[in-house]
Amino acid sequence: MKLIVGLGNPGEKYKFTPHNLGFLVVETLAENFKVGFKRKDKFSWGEFKFQREKILLLKPLTFMNLSGIALVDFLKIKKVGQEDILVICDDISLPLGKIRLRGRGSDGGHLGLRSVIEKLGTKDFPRLRIGIGKPGIEDLKEYILERFSSEDEAKIKQIIETAVKAVLSFIKDGLEKTMSRFN
């Protein structure tokens, strides 16, 4: 069993923003595999089979900076080993569209990842970071929470599709092969 966790913020206001790329990848997986989400207090989740393995999809509804709380609550219901959890988030330090998989690491200043690390009590879990680039503006909060422009829409859809392929590779072939293929 694998758990794919997309980090983001709930609500229509944040739906197509750089900070919600984790949600967008999980939602695309759900669409591709015709998964409906069940809603609980702090998260929404769904499941499907891929390569005869049960795959769980999770979207924390606690807002980005409290994502770890929702993940730990979910893990009380569904027992999944750390190595079988893949957390997906945006990364302002990577160029737009570049993805990077790692089996462990720091939060890199990402408050959603920081929350997950704090609540899990470890940095040892796979994560997929999706580059959103660092614009030349002072207010990064404005950038990460502002909707993608219509000019970027096609590029973002391609980025999401690449991330979905990386997730499916992680499920099918494991972290090491997926890292060599996509990093």
C-alpha positions as CSV (number, residue, x, y, z in Angstrom):
1,M,0.0,0.0,0.0
2,K,1.2,3.5,-0.9
3,L,0.0,6.9,0.3
4,I,0.3,9.9,-2.0
5,V,-0.1,13.1,-0.1
6,G,-0.6,16.4,-2.0
7,L,0.0,19.5,0.0
8,G,-2.1,22.6,-0.6
9,N,-4.8,24.9,0.7
10,P,-8.5,24.0,0.6
11,G,-11.0,26.2,-1.2
12,E,-11.7,27.6,-4.6
13,K,-9.6,30.7,-3.9
14,Y,-6.4,28.7,-3.9
15,K,-7.3,26.0,-6.4
16,F,-5.0,26.9,-9.3
17,T,-2.1,28.5,-7.5
18,P,1.6,27.6,-7.3
19,H,1.2,26.6,-3.6
20,N,-1.4,24.0,-4.6
21,L,0.6,21.9,-7.0
22,G,0.5,19.0,-4.6
23,F,-3.3,19.1,-4.5
24,L,-3.4,19.5,-8.3
25,V,-1.3,16.3,-8.8
26,V,-3.4,14.3,-6.4
27,E,-6.6,15.6,-8.1
28,T,-5.3,14.6,-11.5
29,L,-4.4,11.1,-10.3
30,A,-8.0,10.9,-8.9
31,E,-9.4,12.0,-12.3
32,N,-7.3,9.5,-14.2
33,F,-8.3,6.6,-12.0
34,K,-11.9,7.8,-11.4
35,V,-11.4,8.2,-7.7
36,G,-14.0,9.9,-5.5
37,F,-12.8,11.6,-2.4
38,K,-14.3,11.0,1.1
39,R,-14.2,13.9,3.4
40,K,-13.3,13.8,7.1
41,D,-12.7,16.6,9.5
42,K,-9.1,17.4,8.6
43,F,-8.6,15.7,5.3
44,S,-10.2,14.3,2.2
45,W,-9.0,10.9,0.8
46,G,-9.6,8.3,-1.8
47,E,-8.2,5.0,-3.0
48,F,-7.6,2.9,-6.1
49,K,-5.7,-0.1,-7.3
50,F,-2.6,0.3,-9.5
51,Q,-0.4,-2.7,-10.5
52,R,-2.4,-4.7,-7.9
53,E,-1.4,-2.4,-5.1
54,K,-3.8,-0.3,-3.1
55,I,-3.0,3.4,-3.5
56,L,-4.4,6.0,-1.1
57,L,-4.7,9.7,-2.0
58,L,-4.7,12.3,0.7
59,K,-5.4,16.1,0.7
60,P,-5.0,17.7,4.1
61,L,-7.7,20.3,4.7
62,T,-5.9,22.0,7.5
63,F,-4.2,24.6,5.3
64,M,-0.6,24.2,4.2
65,N,1.2,25.1,7.4
66,L,-0.7,22.5,9.4
67,S,-0.5,19.6,6.9
68,G,1.2,17.3,9.3
69,I,-1.7,17.3,11.7
70,A,-4.0,16.0,9.0
71,L,-1.5,13.4,7.8
72,V,-1.0,12.0,11.3
73,D,-4.7,11.8,11.9
74,F,-5.1,9.9,8.6
75,L,-2.3,7.5,9.6
76,K,-4.3,6.6,12.7
77,I,-7.0,5.2,10.4
78,K,-4.8,3.7,7.7
79,K,-1.4,2.3,8.7
80,V,1.3,3.1,6.1
81,G,5.0,2.8,6.5
82,Q,7.1,6.0,6.1
83,E,8.9,4.6,3.1
84,D,5.5,4.1,1.4
85,I,4.4,7.8,1.8
86,L,5.1,10.2,-1.0
87,V,4.5,13.9,-0.1
88,I,4.1,16.2,-3.1
89,C,4.6,20.0,-2.7
90,D,5.7,23.1,-4.5
91,D,9.3,24.4,-4.3
92,I,10.2,28.0,-4.9
93,S,14.0,27.1,-5.0
94,L,13.5,25.0,-8.2
95,P,12.9,26.5,-11.6
96,L,9.3,26.3,-12.9
97,G,8.5,22.8,-13.9
98,K,11.7,21.1,-12.6
99,I,10.8,18.2,-10.3
100,R,13.0,16.6,-7.6
101,L,12.4,13.4,-5.7
102,R,14.2,12.6,-2.5
103,G,13.9,9.8,0.1
104,R,14.6,12.2,2.9
105,G,15.7,15.7,3.6
106,S,14.9,19.0,5.3
107,D,11.9,21.1,4.8
108,G,13.9,23.6,2.7
109,G,11.9,26.4,4.2
110,H,8.5,24.9,3.1
111,L,6.1,25.3,6.0
112,G,3.9,22.4,4.9
113,L,6.8,20.0,4.7
114,R,8.0,21.4,8.1
115,S,4.7,20.5,9.6
116,V,4.8,17.0,8.2
117,I,8.4,16.5,9.5
118,E,7.4,17.8,12.9
119,K,4.3,15.7,13.2
120,L,5.9,12.5,11.8
121,G,8.9,13.0,13.9
122,T,11.3,12.2,11.1
123,K,12.8,13.6,7.8
124,D,12.9,10.1,6.4
125,F,10.0,9.9,4.0
126,P,9.9,10.3,0.2
127,R,8.9,13.7,-1.2
128,L,8.4,15.1,-4.7
129,R,9.0,18.7,-5.0
130,I,7.8,20.7,-8.0
131,G,9.5,23.8,-9.0
132,I,7.5,27.0,-9.2
133,G,10.5,29.3,-9.7
134,K,11.4,32.4,-7.7
135,P,10.1,35.5,-9.2
136,G,11.8,38.8,-8.8
137,I,9.3,40.1,-6.3
138,E,9.5,40.9,-2.6
139,D,6.2,39.4,-1.5
140,L,6.5,35.6,-2.1
141,K,3.3,35.0,-0.3
142,E,1.4,37.0,-3.0
143,Y,3.2,34.9,-5.7
144,I,2.5,31.5,-4.2
145,L,-1.1,32.2,-3.5
146,E,-2.0,34.0,-6.7
147,R,-3.6,32.1,-9.5
148,F,-1.4,31.0,-12.4
149,S,-1.7,33.2,-15.4
150,S,-3.6,32.1,-18.5
151,E,-0.3,32.1,-20.4
152,D,1.2,29.6,-17.9
153,E,-1.9,27.3,-18.0
154,A,-0.6,24.9,-20.7
155,K,2.8,24.7,-19.1
156,I,1.3,24.0,-15.7
157,K,-0.8,21.2,-17.1
158,Q,2.3,19.6,-18.6
159,I,4.2,20.0,-15.3
160,I,1.3,18.2,-13.5
161,E,1.3,15.4,-16.1
162,T,5.1,14.9,-15.6
163,A,4.6,14.8,-11.8
164,V,1.8,12.2,-12.2
165,K,4.1,10.1,-14.3
166,A,6.7,10.4,-11.5
167,V,4.2,9.3,-8.9
168,L,3.1,6.3,-11.0
169,S,6.8,5.4,-11.5
170,F,7.3,5.6,-7.7
171,I,4.4,3.2,-7.1
172,K,5.5,0.8,-9.8
173,D,9.3,0.9,-9.8
174,G,10.3,2.4,-6.4
175,L,12.1,5.5,-5.3
176,E,15.6,4.9,-6.6
177,K,14.5,4.1,-10.2
178,T,12.1,7.0,-10.2
179,M,14.8,9.4,-8.9
180,S,17.2,8.3,-11.7
181,R,14.4,8.7,-14.3
182,F,13.0,12.1,-13.2
183,N,15.6,14.0,-11.3
